[in-house]
Amino acid sequence: MAKPVRAAVGNVWVKCTFCQGDQFRDREVKLNSTGMEFMNFGWANESATGLICWDCGHVQLFVNRDLALYKVKKDKG
C-alpha cells in the first residue's frame, strides 16, 4: 500500500486545490502524445509526477524537477 507524502516546490508546500489537504500518494505519469505513439516513440515521451490527494483523490501533475517529496512521519502515541 502506498504511504502518504507531503510535497514542496522550493519553499512552497503543495496543497490539494480541491480540499486543501496536504498529504498525497505519488506516482509517475507518462505524458503521451499521439504522434510519438504512432511513430512507436512512446518511450521518449516526457513524464510528470502525479500527486493524488490522500483525502479526496484529486490529481495534480508536476513536471517541475524541483518538486520534493517528504515521507509523512507517523504520530507517536
Backbone hydrogen bonds in HBPLUS format (Angstrom, degrees):
<---DONOR---> <-ACCEPTOR-->    atom                        ^
c    i                          cat <-CA-CA->   ^        H-A-AA   ^      H-
h    n   atom  resd res      DA  || num        DHA   H-A  angle D-A-AA Bond
n    s   type  num  typ     dist DA aas  dist angle  dist       angle   num
A0072-VAL N   A0004-PRO O   3.30 MM  68  5.90 152.4  2.38 149.1 141.3     1
A0005-VAL N   A0024-PHE O   2.82 MM  19  5.27 151.0  1.90 146.5 156.4     2
A0024-PHE N   A0005-VAL O   2.82 MM  19  5.27 158.6  1.87 150.2 157.6     3
A0006-ARG N   A0070-TYR O   2.80 MM  64  5.13 158.3  1.85 148.3 155.3     4
A0070-TYR N   A0006-ARG O   2.76 MM  64  5.13 159.9  1.80 156.6 158.7     5
A0014-VAL N   A0007-ALA O   2.82 MM   7  5.45 175.0  1.82 143.2 144.0     6
A0008-ALA N   A0068-ALA O   2.95 MM  60  5.31 149.8  2.04 147.2 155.9     7
A0068-ALA N   A0008-ALA O   2.77 MM  60  5.31 168.2  1.78 162.5 166.8     8
A0009-VAL N   A0012-VAL O   2.95 MM   3  5.42 156.5  2.01 154.4 155.9     9
A0012-VAL N   A0009-VAL O   3.14 MM   3  5.42 165.3  2.16 124.8 128.3    10
A0016-CYS N   A0021-GLY O   2.79 MM   5  5.07 162.7  1.82 149.9 155.8    11
A0020-GLN N   A0016-CYS O   2.99 MM   4  4.48 136.3  2.19 119.6 128.1    12
A0054-TRP N   A0023-GLN O   2.80 MM  31  5.45 171.3  1.81 144.4 141.7    13
A0025-ARG N   A0052-ILE O   2.82 MM  27  5.04 151.6  1.90 139.4 148.0    14
A0052-ILE N   A0025-ARG O   2.78 MM  27  5.04 172.5  1.79 157.9 160.5    15
A0027-ARG N   A0050-GLY O   3.03 MM  23  5.24 141.3  2.18 142.1 150.7    16
A0050-GLY N   A0027-ARG O   2.73 MM  23  5.24 172.5  1.73 172.1 170.4    17
A0029-VAL N   A0048-ALA O   2.81 MM  19  5.16 162.7  1.84 153.6 155.4    18
A0048-ALA N   A0029-VAL O   2.76 MM  19  5.16 156.1  1.82 149.5 157.8    19
A0031-LEU N   A0046-GLU O   2.81 MM  15  5.50 167.7  1.83 160.9 160.8    20
A0037-GLU N   A0033-SER O   3.05 MM   4  6.29 161.9  2.08 156.4 161.8    21
A0038-PHE N   A0034-THR O   2.85 MM   4  6.01 158.1  1.89 152.1 158.5    22
A0039-MET N   A0035-GLY O   3.09 MM   4  6.31 149.6  2.18 145.7 152.8    23
A0041-PHE N   A0036-MET O   2.71 MM   5  4.85 160.5  1.74 163.1 156.7    24
A0040-ASN N   A0037-GLU O   3.05 MM   3  4.96 160.3  2.09 106.7 110.3    25
A0044-ALA N   A0041-PHE O   2.88 MM   3  5.56 157.8  1.92 120.9 127.7    26
A0045-ASN N   A0042-GLY O   3.15 MM   3  5.48 166.3  2.17 112.4 116.7    27
A0049-THR N   A0062-PHE O   2.81 MM  13  5.14 171.5  1.81 151.5 150.8    28
A0062-PHE N   A0049-THR O   2.88 MM  13  5.14 148.3  1.98 139.1 149.6    29
A0051-LEU N   A0060-GLN O   2.79 MM   9  5.23 169.2  1.80 160.8 164.5    30
A0060-GLN N   A0051-LEU O   2.94 MM   9  5.23 156.0  2.00 144.3 152.2    31
A0053-CYS N   A0058-HIS O   2.89 MM   5  5.28 171.8  1.89 153.4 154.4    32
A0057-GLY N   A0053-CYS O   2.99 MM   4  4.62 138.9  2.17 118.2 128.9    33
A0067-LEU N   A0064-ASN O   3.29 MM   3  5.88 162.7  2.32 116.1 117.8    34
